[in-house]
Amino acid sequence: MDTSYVHGYAEPEACRLGDQADTLAELLHAGTAYPAGSRVLEVGCGVGAQTGHLVARSPGAHLTAIDVSAASLAQAKAKVGADVDWRRADLFDVDETFDHIFVCFVLEHLPEPGKALAHLKTLLRPGGTITVIEGDHGSAFFHPRSDHAQAAIDCLVRLQADAGGDALLGRRLYPLLAGAGFDDVAVEPRTVYVDASRPGLVAGFTRDTFIAMVEGVEENAIARGLTTASEWNRGVADLYRTTREYGTFHYAFYKATAHRTPGGAS
Protein backbone atom coordinates (compact mmCIF):
# COMPACT_ATOMS: atom_id res chain seq x y z
CA MET A 1 0.00 0.00 0.00
CA ASP A 2 1.89 3.04 -1.25
CA THR A 3 0.67 5.91 0.92
CA SER A 4 2.05 9.26 1.98
CA TYR A 5 0.37 10.62 5.09
CA VAL A 6 0.20 14.36 4.41
CA HIS A 7 -0.39 15.24 8.07
CA GLY A 8 2.84 13.63 9.27
CA TYR A 9 3.58 11.44 12.30
CA ALA A 10 4.72 13.98 14.91
CA GLU A 11 3.23 14.06 18.41
CA PRO A 12 0.84 16.98 17.69
CA GLU A 13 -0.79 14.89 14.95
CA ALA A 14 -1.23 11.96 17.32
CA CYS A 15 -2.92 14.31 19.79
CA ARG A 16 -5.13 15.74 17.04
CA LEU A 17 -6.24 12.26 15.99
CA GLY A 18 -7.15 11.43 19.58
CA ASP A 19 -9.10 14.67 20.01
CA GLN A 20 -10.93 14.03 16.76
CA ALA A 21 -11.86 10.45 17.63
CA ASP A 22 -13.11 11.32 21.11
CA THR A 23 -15.06 14.39 20.00
CA LEU A 24 -16.74 12.56 17.11
CA ALA A 25 -17.12 9.12 18.70
CA GLU A 26 -20.90 9.11 18.82
CA LEU A 27 -21.26 10.77 15.41
CA LEU A 28 -18.97 8.33 13.61
CA HIS A 29 -19.45 5.09 15.55
CA ALA A 30 -23.20 5.19 16.18
CA GLY A 31 -24.69 2.11 14.54
CA THR A 32 -21.39 0.21 14.44
CA ALA A 33 -21.13 -2.76 16.80
CA TYR A 34 -19.90 -6.25 16.03
CA PRO A 35 -21.23 -9.52 17.51
CA ALA A 36 -19.29 -11.38 20.18
CA GLY A 37 -16.97 -13.90 18.60
CA SER A 38 -16.84 -12.21 15.21
CA ARG A 39 -13.50 -11.52 13.54
CA VAL A 40 -13.03 -7.83 12.74
CA LEU A 41 -10.22 -6.20 10.77
CA GLU A 42 -9.40 -2.52 11.28
CA VAL A 43 -7.35 -1.23 8.38
CA GLY A 44 -4.89 1.60 9.03
CA CYS A 45 -5.43 1.85 12.78
CA GLY A 46 -2.71 4.48 13.21
CA VAL A 47 -2.26 5.51 16.85
CA GLY A 48 -5.43 3.66 17.87
CA ALA A 49 -7.66 6.73 17.93
CA GLN A 50 -10.63 4.78 16.54
CA THR A 51 -9.59 1.36 17.86
CA GLY A 52 -10.50 2.12 21.44
CA HIS A 53 -14.04 3.03 20.42
CA LEU A 54 -14.36 -0.17 18.38
CA VAL A 55 -13.27 -2.24 21.39
CA ALA A 56 -15.66 -0.42 23.72
CA ARG A 57 -18.66 -0.90 21.42
CA SER A 58 -17.91 -4.54 20.53
CA PRO A 59 -16.35 -6.03 23.67
CA GLY A 60 -16.75 -9.65 22.60
CA ALA A 61 -15.39 -9.28 19.08
CA HIS A 62 -11.90 -10.42 18.06
CA LEU A 63 -10.24 -7.31 16.63
CA THR A 64 -7.16 -7.33 14.41
CA ALA A 65 -5.69 -3.86 13.80
CA ILE A 66 -3.07 -3.27 11.11
CA ASP A 67 -0.90 -0.33 10.16
CA VAL A 68 2.30 0.19 8.19
CA SER A 69 3.90 2.32 10.93
CA ALA A 70 5.60 0.51 13.80
CA ALA A 71 5.74 3.72 15.82
CA SER A 72 2.00 4.30 15.42
CA LEU A 73 1.25 0.70 16.41
CA ALA A 74 3.34 1.09 19.56
CA GLN A 75 1.33 4.17 20.52
CA ALA A 76 -1.91 2.37 19.72
CA LYS A 77 -1.04 -0.62 21.90
CA ALA A 78 -0.05 1.66 24.78
CA LYS A 79 -3.31 3.60 24.40
CA VAL A 80 -5.80 0.77 23.90
CA GLY A 81 -4.21 -2.27 25.54
CA ALA A 82 -3.53 -5.86 24.69
CA ASP A 83 -7.05 -7.04 23.83
CA VAL A 84 -6.29 -6.41 20.15
CA ASP A 85 -4.18 -8.37 17.66
CA TRP A 86 -1.79 -5.59 16.62
CA ARG A 87 0.07 -6.19 13.37
CA ARG A 88 2.46 -4.18 11.27
CA ALA A 89 1.18 -4.93 7.79
CA ASP A 90 0.23 -3.45 4.47
CA LEU A 91 -3.42 -4.17 3.66
CA PHE A 92 -2.37 -5.87 0.42
CA ASP A 93 -0.28 -8.37 2.41
CA VAL A 94 -3.24 -9.59 4.47
CA ASP A 95 -4.76 -12.84 3.18
CA GLU A 96 -7.00 -14.04 6.03
CA THR A 97 -10.77 -14.04 6.16
CA PHE A 98 -12.78 -11.74 8.42
CA ASP A 99 -16.44 -11.33 9.29
CA HIS A 100 -16.29 -7.53 9.25
CA ILE A 101 -13.88 -4.83 8.07
CA PHE A 102 -13.63 -1.27 9.40
CA VAL A 103 -11.79 1.46 7.48
CA CYS A 104 -11.70 5.04 8.79
CA PHE A 105 -9.77 7.96 7.25
CA VAL A 106 -7.53 5.65 5.22
CA LEU A 107 -8.75 5.62 1.61
CA GLU A 108 -8.22 9.38 1.30
CA HIS A 109 -4.47 8.80 1.57
CA LEU A 110 -4.20 6.00 -1.01
CA PRO A 111 -3.37 6.53 -4.69
CA GLU A 112 -5.68 3.67 -5.71
CA PRO A 113 -8.54 3.42 -3.20
CA GLY A 114 -10.64 1.30 -5.56
CA LYS A 115 -7.87 -1.28 -5.81
CA ALA A 116 -7.58 -1.33 -2.01
CA LEU A 117 -11.32 -1.94 -1.64
CA ALA A 118 -11.26 -4.72 -4.23
CA HIS A 119 -8.56 -6.48 -2.20
CA LEU A 120 -10.44 -5.98 1.06
CA LYS A 121 -13.47 -7.65 -0.52
CA THR A 122 -11.40 -10.81 -0.95
CA LEU A 123 -10.74 -10.82 2.82
CA LEU A 124 -14.42 -10.66 3.71
CA ARG A 125 -16.41 -13.84 4.22
CA PRO A 126 -19.61 -14.17 2.17
CA GLY A 127 -22.29 -12.26 4.05
CA GLY A 128 -19.71 -10.12 5.85
CA THR A 129 -19.77 -6.33 6.05
CA ILE A 130 -17.43 -3.45 5.44
CA THR A 131 -17.75 -0.01 7.06
CA VAL A 132 -15.88 2.92 5.56
CA ILE A 133 -15.73 6.47 6.95
CA GLU A 134 -14.17 9.41 5.13
CA GLY A 135 -14.28 13.19 5.27
CA ASP A 136 -14.63 15.64 2.41
CA HIS A 137 -12.96 19.02 2.78
CA GLY A 138 -15.28 20.42 0.13
CA SER A 139 -18.07 20.18 2.71
CA ALA A 140 -16.40 22.76 4.97
CA PHE A 141 -18.23 26.06 5.02
CA PHE A 142 -18.26 28.67 7.70
CA HIS A 143 -19.11 32.15 8.94
CA PRO A 144 -17.58 34.70 8.75
CA ARG A 145 -16.85 33.80 5.15
CA SER A 146 -13.23 34.33 4.12
CA ASP A 147 -11.43 33.72 0.83
CA HIS A 148 -8.16 33.65 2.79
CA ALA A 149 -9.44 30.86 5.06
CA GLN A 150 -10.70 28.92 2.05
CA ALA A 151 -7.31 29.31 0.38
CA ALA A 152 -5.60 27.75 3.41
CA ILE A 153 -7.97 24.77 3.23
CA ASP A 154 -7.31 24.50 -0.50
CA CYS A 155 -3.58 24.26 0.22
CA LEU A 156 -4.25 21.14 2.29
CA VAL A 157 -6.40 19.65 -0.47
CA ARG A 158 -3.68 20.35 -3.04
CA LEU A 159 -0.88 18.89 -0.91
CA GLN A 160 -2.86 15.73 -0.29
CA ALA A 161 -3.58 15.38 -4.02
CA ASP A 162 0.08 15.85 -4.84
CA ALA A 163 0.91 13.08 -2.36
CA GLY A 164 -1.43 10.74 -4.22
CA GLY A 165 -4.48 11.11 -2.00
CA ASP A 166 -7.87 12.79 -2.20
CA ALA A 167 -9.16 15.06 0.57
CA LEU A 168 -12.53 15.15 -1.24
CA LEU A 169 -12.99 11.39 -1.20
CA GLY A 170 -16.12 11.30 0.94
CA ARG A 171 -18.33 12.09 -2.05
CA ARG A 172 -16.83 9.10 -3.92
CA LEU A 173 -17.60 6.35 -1.42
CA TYR A 174 -20.62 4.96 -3.26
CA PRO A 175 -18.96 4.59 -6.69
CA LEU A 176 -15.76 3.26 -5.12
CA LEU A 177 -17.51 0.53 -3.13
CA ALA A 178 -19.92 -0.38 -5.91
CA GLY A 179 -17.07 -0.42 -8.40
CA ALA A 180 -15.11 -2.78 -6.16
CA GLY A 181 -17.99 -5.26 -6.31
CA PHE A 182 -19.63 -4.75 -2.92
CA ASP A 183 -23.39 -5.17 -2.61
CA ASP A 184 -26.05 -3.24 -0.70
CA VAL A 185 -23.87 -0.12 -0.59
CA ALA A 186 -25.43 2.57 1.62
CA VAL A 187 -23.83 5.95 2.29
CA GLU A 188 -25.03 8.61 4.70
CA PRO A 189 -23.59 11.97 5.73
CA ARG A 190 -22.66 12.46 9.36
CA THR A 191 -22.76 16.23 9.69
CA VAL A 192 -20.96 18.39 12.23
CA TYR A 193 -22.45 21.83 12.77
CA VAL A 194 -20.77 24.10 15.31
CA ASP A 195 -21.66 27.44 16.86
CA ALA A 196 -21.13 29.08 20.26
CA SER A 197 -24.03 27.14 21.77
CA ARG A 198 -21.88 23.98 21.38
CA PRO A 199 -18.62 24.91 23.14
CA GLY A 200 -17.41 21.31 23.24
CA LEU A 201 -17.50 21.13 19.46
CA VAL A 202 -15.97 24.59 19.08
CA ALA A 203 -12.93 23.34 20.98
CA GLY A 204 -12.95 19.65 20.09
CA PHE A 205 -13.79 19.87 16.42
CA THR A 206 -13.38 23.32 14.87
CA ARG A 207 -10.23 24.28 16.77
CA ASP A 208 -8.50 21.06 17.85
CA THR A 209 -9.47 18.87 14.89
CA PHE A 210 -10.07 20.86 11.72
CA ILE A 211 -8.00 24.01 12.21
CA ALA A 212 -5.21 21.97 13.80
CA MET A 213 -5.20 19.75 10.69
CA VAL A 214 -4.88 22.77 8.41
CA GLU A 215 -2.15 24.32 10.57
CA GLY A 216 -0.18 21.10 10.32
CA VAL A 217 0.65 21.66 6.64
CA GLU A 218 1.85 25.27 7.00
CA GLU A 219 5.53 24.51 6.42
CA ASN A 220 4.90 22.39 3.34
CA ALA A 221 2.39 24.82 1.85
CA ILE A 222 4.81 27.74 2.09
CA ALA A 223 7.83 25.69 0.97
CA ARG A 224 5.91 24.48 -2.09
CA GLY A 225 4.99 28.04 -3.04
CA LEU A 226 1.25 27.44 -2.64
CA THR A 227 0.99 30.47 -0.36
CA THR A 228 3.08 33.06 1.45
CA ALA A 229 3.59 33.34 5.19
CA SER A 230 1.43 36.45 5.37
CA GLU A 231 -1.37 34.92 3.30
CA TRP A 232 -1.24 31.77 5.37
CA ASN A 233 -1.38 33.64 8.67
CA ARG A 234 -4.36 35.66 7.45
CA GLY A 235 -6.18 32.50 6.39
CA VAL A 236 -5.61 30.69 9.68
CA ALA A 237 -6.58 33.79 11.65
CA ASP A 238 -9.83 33.91 9.70
CA LEU A 239 -10.47 30.24 10.44
CA TYR A 240 -10.14 31.02 14.15
CA ARG A 241 -12.75 33.76 13.73
CA THR A 242 -15.29 30.97 13.18
CA THR A 243 -14.68 29.83 16.78
CA ARG A 244 -15.76 33.15 18.30
CA GLU A 245 -19.16 34.21 19.60
CA TYR A 246 -20.98 34.60 16.29
CA GLY A 247 -18.89 32.21 14.21
CA THR A 248 -20.23 28.96 12.74
CA PHE A 249 -18.64 25.94 11.10
CA HIS A 250 -20.01 23.00 9.12
CA TYR A 251 -18.38 19.78 7.94
CA ALA A 252 -19.70 16.47 6.63
CA PHE A 253 -18.23 13.02 7.09
CA TYR A 254 -19.56 10.16 4.99
CA LYS A 255 -20.17 6.71 6.46
CA ALA A 256 -20.70 3.81 4.10
CA THR A 257 -21.68 0.23 4.77
CA ALA A 258 -21.75 -2.64 2.30
CA HIS A 259 -21.84 -6.44 2.11
CA ARG A 260 -20.18 -9.23 0.29
CA THR A 261 -23.23 -11.19 -0.81
CA PRO A 262 -23.18 -14.94 -0.08
CA GLY A 263 -22.52 -16.78 -3.31
CA GLY A 264 -21.26 -13.62 -5.03
CA ALA A 265 -18.04 -13.34 -7.00
CA SER A 266 -14.83 -13.00 -5.04
Phi, psi and chi 1 to 4 in degrees:
 res  aa     phi    psi   chi1   chi2   chi3   chi4
   1 MET       -  102.3  178.6  173.9   59.0      -
   2 ASP   -83.0  106.9 -178.1   15.5      -      -
   3 THR  -137.6  142.6  175.8      -      -      -
   4 SER  -122.3  112.9  179.0      -      -      -
   5 TYR   -82.0  104.9 -172.4   60.8      -      -
   6 VAL   -63.4  -24.2   69.5      -      -      -
   7 HIS   -83.8  -11.8  -52.2  -59.9      -      -
   8 GLY    82.1  176.9      -      -      -      -
   9 TYR  -119.9   15.5  -67.5   93.2      -      -
  10 ALA   -70.6  165.0      -      -      -      -
  11 GLU   -57.2  -40.1 -178.7   59.8   27.6      -
  12 PRO   -58.4  -33.7  -26.6   36.3      -      -
  13 GLU   -70.3  -37.5  173.4   60.2    9.2      -
  14 ALA   -62.2  -40.8      -      -      -      -
  15 CYS   -65.7  -40.6  -68.4      -      -      -
  16 ARG   -63.2  -41.9 -174.8 -168.7   72.1   80.9
  17 LEU   -62.6  -39.9  -69.3  171.8      -      -
  18 GLY   -65.4  -44.3      -      -      -      -
  19 ASP   -60.0  -43.5  -70.2  -20.2      -      -
  20 GLN   -62.2  -47.8  172.7  178.4 -103.3      -
  21 ALA   -62.7  -43.4      -      -      -      -
  22 ASP   -69.8  -40.9  -66.4  -17.7      -      -
  23 THR   -65.4  -37.6  -61.5      -      -      -
  24 LEU  -103.9   13.3  -58.7  174.4      -      -
  25 ALA   -55.1  -49.9      -      -      -      -
  26 GLU   -68.9  -39.9 -176.6   58.6   29.8      -
  27 LEU   -60.9  -46.7 -179.0   80.7      -      -
  28 LEU   -86.8  -33.5  -61.5 -177.0      -      -
  29 HIS   -97.6  -10.8  -71.9  -86.7      -      -
  30 ALA   -55.6  129.6      -      -      -      -
  31 GLY    91.6   -4.6      -      -      -      -
  32 THR  -111.0  110.2  -61.0      -      -      -
  33 ALA  -152.8  137.9      -      -      -      -
  34 TYR  -111.8  142.9  -59.8  112.6      -      -
  35 PRO   -63.5  150.1  -19.3   31.3      -      -
  36 ALA   -58.0  135.7      -      -      -      -
  37 GLY    89.8  -12.9      -      -      -      -
  38 SER   -76.3  151.8   60.2      -      -      -
  39 ARG   -98.5  121.2  -59.8 -170.1   67.7 -136.3
  40 VAL  -121.4  133.9 -178.3      -      -      -
  41 LEU  -109.8  123.5  173.2   66.8      -      -
  42 GLU  -101.4  121.9 -177.8 -169.7    7.0      -
  43 VAL   -95.7  128.4  177.2      -      -      -
  44 GLY    67.0   57.0      -      -      -      -
  45 CYS   -71.7  -18.9   66.8      -      -      -
  46 GLY    58.7 -132.4      -      -      -      -
  47 VAL   -86.0   12.6  -63.2      -      -      -
  48 GLY    83.9   16.8      -      -      -      -
  49 ALA   -60.0  -39.1      -      -      -      -
  50 GLN   -92.2  -24.0  -54.6  -63.0  -25.2      -
  51 THR   -60.2  -43.2  -44.7      -      -      -
  52 GLY   -58.3  -37.9      -      -      -      -
  53 HIS   -71.3  -35.7  -64.3  -71.6      -      -
  54 LEU   -62.9  -44.3  -69.5  173.9      -      -
  55 VAL   -62.5  -44.0  170.4      -      -      -
  56 ALA   -64.5  -35.4      -      -      -      -
  57 ARG   -87.6  -15.8  -71.4  172.0 -179.8  -92.2
  58 SER  -135.8   66.2  -56.7      -      -      -
  59 PRO   -62.9  -23.1   23.0  -34.1      -      -
  60 GLY   -97.1   -0.9      -      -      -      -
  61 ALA   -80.2  156.1      -      -      -      -
  62 HIS  -100.2  105.9  -59.0  -61.9      -      -
  63 LEU  -100.4  126.9  179.7   61.7      -      -
  64 THR  -109.1  125.9  -62.5      -      -      -
  65 ALA  -119.0  125.3      -      -      -      -
  66 ILE  -118.1  151.3   66.5  168.7      -      -
  67 ASP  -159.4  155.9 -159.7   88.8      -      -
  68 VAL   -84.7  -12.4  -65.1      -      -      -
  69 SER  -101.0  117.3  168.3      -      -      -
  70 ALA   -64.3  -38.6      -      -      -      -
  71 ALA   -64.2  -42.1      -      -      -      -
  72 SER   -64.6  -41.9  -67.1      -      -      -
  73 LEU   -61.9  -38.3  -76.6  168.7      -      -
  74 ALA   -62.7  -42.6      -      -      -      -
  75 GLN   -64.9  -39.6  -67.5 -177.0   66.2      -
  76 ALA   -63.7  -44.5      -      -      -      -
  77 LYS   -63.9  -39.9 -173.2  172.4 -177.2  178.4
  78 ALA   -66.3  -33.1      -      -      -      -
  79 LYS   -79.2  -43.5  174.3 -175.4  176.0   68.4
  80 VAL   -96.6  -39.4  179.1      -      -      -
  81 GLY   114.3 -170.8      -      -      -      -
  82 ALA   -94.6   -0.4      -      -      -      -
  83 ASP   -79.9   26.2  -67.8  -25.6      -      -
  84 VAL  -135.8  142.9  175.2      -      -      -
  85 ASP   -85.8   96.1 -179.2    6.8      -      -
  86 TRP   -84.8  130.6  -55.7  101.7      -      -
  87 ARG  -139.2  135.4  -60.0 -175.0 -166.5  176.3
  88 ARG   -85.6  110.6 -175.3 -178.5 -176.9 -173.1
  89 ALA  -160.1  148.8      -      -      -      -
  90 ASP   -84.1  141.2 -176.5  -66.6      -      -
  91 LEU   -59.1  -30.9   73.2   85.7      -      -
  92 PHE   -73.7  -11.3  -71.0  106.2      -      -
  93 ASP   -93.0   -7.3  -66.0  -29.6      -      -
  94 VAL   -83.0  132.9  179.2      -      -      -
  95 ASP  -134.9   21.5   60.4    1.3      -      -
  96 GLU   -90.3  176.2  -59.3  170.4   50.4      -
  97 THR  -113.0  136.9  -58.9      -      -      -
  98 PHE  -127.8  156.9  -64.5   88.1      -      -
  99 ASP   -80.5  -32.2  -59.2  -55.9      -      -
 100 HIS  -146.4  149.3  -53.4  -78.4      -      -
 101 ILE  -128.4  137.4  -62.9  175.4      -      -
 102 PHE  -124.2  127.0 -178.4   84.5      -      -
 103 VAL  -133.5  116.2 -171.1      -      -      -
 104 CYS  -130.4  120.8 -173.9      -      -      -
 105 PHE    57.9   41.0  -52.9  145.6      -      -
 106 VAL  -116.1  -48.6  173.0      -      -      -
 107 LEU   -57.9  -32.4  -62.2 -177.6      -      -
 108 GLU   -62.0  -18.7   63.0  172.9  -59.1      -
 109 HIS  -100.2    0.0  -60.0  -68.4      -      -
 110 LEU  -100.0  140.2  -55.1 -176.1      -      -
 111 PRO   -70.4  -24.9   23.1  -32.9      -      -
 112 GLU  -133.0   72.2  -63.6 -178.1  -76.4      -
 113 PRO   -62.9  -32.7   22.1  -34.0      -      -
 114 GLY   -63.9  -40.4      -      -      -      -
 115 LYS   -64.3  -39.4 -178.6  178.8  178.3 -178.9
 116 ALA   -63.0  -44.5      -      -      -      -
 117 LEU   -64.9  -38.7  -73.2  170.9      -      -
 118 ALA   -61.8  -38.6      -      -      -      -
 119 HIS   -69.2  -41.9  178.1   69.9      -      -
 120 LEU   -60.7  -32.9  -69.2  176.7      -      -
 121 LYS   -60.9  -34.5 -177.6  172.3  177.5  -78.2
 122 THR   -69.7  -17.6   69.8      -      -      -
 123 LEU   -90.8   -6.5  -52.2 -177.9      -      -
 124 LEU   -98.2  130.1 -161.8   59.8      -      -
 125 ARG   -67.1  152.7   66.8  163.3  176.6   79.7
 126 PRO   -55.2  129.6  -27.1   36.7      -      -
 127 GLY    91.4   -8.4      -      -      -      -
 128 GLY   -75.7  169.3      -      -      -      -
 129 THR  -122.4  154.5   70.9      -      -      -
 130 ILE  -124.7  139.5 -173.6  169.5      -      -
 131 THR  -121.1  127.8  -62.8      -      -      -
 132 VAL  -128.3  130.6 -176.3      -      -      -
 133 ILE  -123.9  130.1  -58.4  172.5      -      -
 134 GLU  -142.5  154.6  -68.7  -70.6  -13.2      -
 135 GLY   -93.7 -179.8      -      -      -      -
 136 ASP  -154.0  105.4 -171.8  -39.5      -      -
 137 HIS   -65.7  -15.1  -65.5   -8.2      -      -
 138 GLY   -71.4  -11.6      -      -      -      -
 139 SER   -88.9   -1.1   70.5      -      -      -
 140 ALA   -80.2  117.0      -      -      -      -
 141 PHE  -140.4  156.2   55.0   85.7      -      -
 142 PHE  -159.3  164.5   40.2   86.9      -      -
 143 HIS  -132.1  135.6  173.7   79.5      -      -
 144 PRO   -69.0  140.7  -18.0   31.7      -      -
 145 ARG   -66.1  142.4  179.5   61.8 -173.3  162.9
 146 SER  -152.7  122.0  163.1      -      -      -
 147 ASP   -65.7  -31.4  -70.0  -19.9      -      -
 148 HIS   -67.8  -42.0  -63.4  -79.0      -      -
 149 ALA   -64.5  -42.2      -      -      -      -
 150 GLN   -63.2  -36.8 -174.5   61.0   53.6      -
 151 ALA   -64.9  -35.9      -      -      -      -
 152 ALA   -65.7  -42.3      -      -      -      -
 153 ILE   -62.6  -41.1  -63.8  170.1      -      -
 154 ASP   -62.7  -31.3  -69.7  -15.4      -      -
 155 CYS   -61.8  -42.3  -75.0      -      -      -
 156 LEU   -63.1  -43.8  172.6   55.8      -      -
 157 VAL   -60.5  -43.8  173.9      -      -      -
 158 ARG   -65.5  -44.7  169.0   68.5 -178.0  -82.1
 159 LEU   -62.6  -39.3  -72.7  169.6      -      -
 160 GLN   -67.9  -38.1 -166.4  157.6  -30.7      -
 161 ALA   -64.4  -41.6      -      -      -      -
 162 ASP   -66.1  -25.3  -71.2  -10.7      -      -
 163 ALA   -85.7    1.0      -      -      -      -
 164 GLY    99.0    4.8      -      -      -      -
 165 GLY  -105.0 -168.2      -      -      -      -
 166 ASP  -150.7  103.6 -178.9    3.7      -      -
 167 ALA   -75.0   -2.1      -      -      -      -
 168 LEU  -110.1   23.5  -50.0  176.3      -      -
 169 LEU   -72.0  -23.6 -170.3  134.3      -      -
 170 GLY   -49.7  -40.7      -      -      -      -
 171 ARG   -69.8  -10.6   68.3 -170.1   70.8  179.3
 172 ARG  -101.5    2.3  -62.0  171.5   54.5 -158.6
 173 LEU   -59.6  -44.1  -78.5 -176.5      -      -
 174 TYR   -61.0  -54.4 -178.4   87.3      -      -
 175 PRO   -63.5  -31.7   17.7  -29.8      -      -
 176 LEU   -67.2  -46.3  -77.8  169.1      -      -
 177 LEU   -69.4  -43.1  -76.5  158.8      -      -
 178 ALA   -64.2  -40.6      -      -      -      -
 179 GLY   -66.9  -25.6      -      -      -      -
 180 ALA   -83.3   -2.5      -      -      -      -
 181 GLY    97.0    9.4      -      -      -      -
 182 PHE   -75.8  155.1  -73.5   96.0      -      -
 183 ASP  -111.8  162.2  -60.9  -62.4      -      -
 184 ASP    53.4   43.2  -56.2  -38.3      -      -
 185 VAL   -71.6  127.2  179.8      -      -      -
 186 ALA  -133.3  127.8      -      -      -      -
 187 VAL  -122.7  135.9 -178.7      -      -      -
 188 GLU  -137.2  144.3   61.3  173.9  -46.1      -
 189 PRO   -77.1  141.6   27.2  -33.0      -      -
 190 ARG  -116.8  101.0  -61.6  -73.6  175.6  100.1
 191 THR   -93.0  136.7  -59.3      -      -      -
 192 VAL  -108.1  120.4 -175.5      -      -      -
 193 TYR  -120.7  131.6  168.0   75.3      -      -
 194 VAL  -129.4  132.0 -172.1      -      -      -
 195 ASP  -145.1 -176.1   59.8   31.7      -      -
 196 ALA   -64.4  -17.6      -      -      -      -
 197 SER   -75.9   -6.6   70.4      -      -      -
 198 ARG  -124.8   68.4  -55.0  175.2 -178.2 -170.0
 199 PRO   -59.9  -30.4   20.4  -32.5      -      -
 200 GLY   -63.4  -37.9      -      -      -      -
 201 LEU   -76.8  -32.4  -74.0  175.0      -      -
 202 VAL   -56.6  -47.7  171.4      -      -      -
 203 ALA   -77.3  -50.6      -      -      -      -
 204 GLY   -73.7  -33.5      -      -      -      -
 205 PHE  -105.3  -63.8 -178.2   73.1      -      -
 206 THR   -58.7  -49.0  -51.5      -      -      -
 207 ARG   -82.8  -55.4 -172.3 -176.1   67.3 -147.0
 208 ASP   -85.5  -14.7  -65.3  -18.5      -      -
 209 THR  -106.9  -63.9  -64.8      -      -      -
 210 PHE   -74.8  -54.2 -169.3   83.6      -      -
 211 ILE   -63.3  -38.5  -62.7  177.7      -      -
 212 ALA   -61.2  -37.0      -      -      -      -
 213 MET   -64.0  -44.6  175.6  176.3   59.5      -
 214 VAL   -64.0  -46.0  173.8      -      -      -
 215 GLU   -58.8  -28.8  -72.5 -179.3  -51.7      -
 216 GLY   -65.8  -17.2      -      -      -      -
 217 VAL  -104.7   11.4  -58.9      -      -      -
 218 GLU   -53.1  -51.9  174.0 -175.9    2.5      -
 219 GLU   -58.9  -46.8 -176.4  176.6  -13.4      -
 220 ASN   -66.7  -40.0  -75.6  -17.0      -      -
 221 ALA   -62.4  -41.8      -      -      -      -
 222 ILE   -72.6  -42.9  -65.6  173.0      -      -
 223 ALA   -62.1  -34.1      -      -      -      -
 224 ARG   -81.7   -3.8  -69.0  -80.1  -56.1  -81.3
 225 GLY    76.9   18.4      -      -      -      -
 226 LEU   -77.6  -19.3  -58.4 -179.4      -      -
 227 THR  -160.1  172.7 -174.7      -      -      -
 228 THR  -108.5  165.4   65.4      -      -      -
 229 ALA   -59.4  -41.5      -      -      -      -
 230 SER   -68.7  -41.6   61.1      -      -      -
 231 GLU   -63.4  -41.7  -70.4  170.8  -18.0      -
 232 TRP   -62.5  -48.3  179.8  -95.3      -      -
 233 ASN   -60.5  -37.9  -69.3  -23.7      -      -
 234 ARG   -65.1  -42.5  171.4   68.9 -176.3  -83.3
 235 GLY   -64.2  -45.2      -      -      -      -
 236 VAL   -66.6  -39.6  170.4      -      -      -
 237 ALA   -59.8  -39.0      -      -      -      -
 238 ASP   -70.5  -32.7  -77.8   -3.3      -      -
 239 LEU   -63.4  -40.0  -80.3  174.6      -      -
 240 TYR   -66.5  -24.4  -85.3  106.3      -      -
 241 ARG   -61.5  -27.3  -69.8  174.5   63.8 -159.2
 242 THR   -69.8  -14.0   71.2      -      -      -
 243 THR   -91.6   -1.5   68.3      -      -      -
 244 ARG   -87.7 -175.4  -62.4  174.0 -172.3  165.5
 245 GLU   -51.9  -44.4 -176.8  178.0    6.3      -
 246 TYR  -108.9   16.9  -63.7  113.1      -      -
 247 GLY   -83.6  155.4      -      -      -      -
 248 THR  -139.4  157.1   67.2      -      -      -
 249 PHE  -147.8  141.1 -163.4   90.1      -      -
 250 HIS  -133.7  140.3  168.8  -79.7      -      -
 251 TYR  -152.1  147.4 -170.0   89.6      -      -
 252 ALA  -122.3  126.9      -      -      -      -
 253 PHE   -95.7  158.2  -64.1   94.0      -      -
 254 TYR  -124.5  125.9  -65.3   86.3      -      -
 255 LYS  -114.2  122.2 -176.7  171.4 -176.7  176.2
 256 ALA  -116.1  142.9      -      -      -      -
 257 THR  -127.6  149.5   56.6      -      -      -
 258 ALA  -157.2  167.2      -      -      -      -
 259 HIS  -123.3  158.9  -67.7   79.4      -      -
 260 ARG  -102.9  110.2  177.2  179.9  175.9 -176.2
 261 THR   -66.0  134.9  -59.6      -      -      -
 262 PRO   -57.4  132.6  -25.8   34.7      -      -
 263 GLY    84.7   -4.1      -      -      -      -
 264 GLY   -78.0  171.6      -      -      -      -
 265 ALA   -67.9  151.0      -      -      -      -
 266 SER   -81.5      -   61.7      -      -      -
